[in-house]
């Protein structure tokens, strides 16, 4: 199945129109945290990759 948004794909899973979902781990773990009926089946796939976020110079992080 193909969906136009993350909301649509997670709703399809909740409404039994799908039995599994493959997506970025950050989305899956956040969603599962709020929907404990579901689990993440594959904890990792491939090598770890790191995110290098950018912020505006002078922005306080604390």
Secondary structure as GFF3:
##gff-version 3
##sequence-region A 1 62
A	DSSP	alpha_helix	6	14	.	.	.	ID=ss1
A	DSSP	alpha_helix	25	34	.	.	.	ID=ss2
###
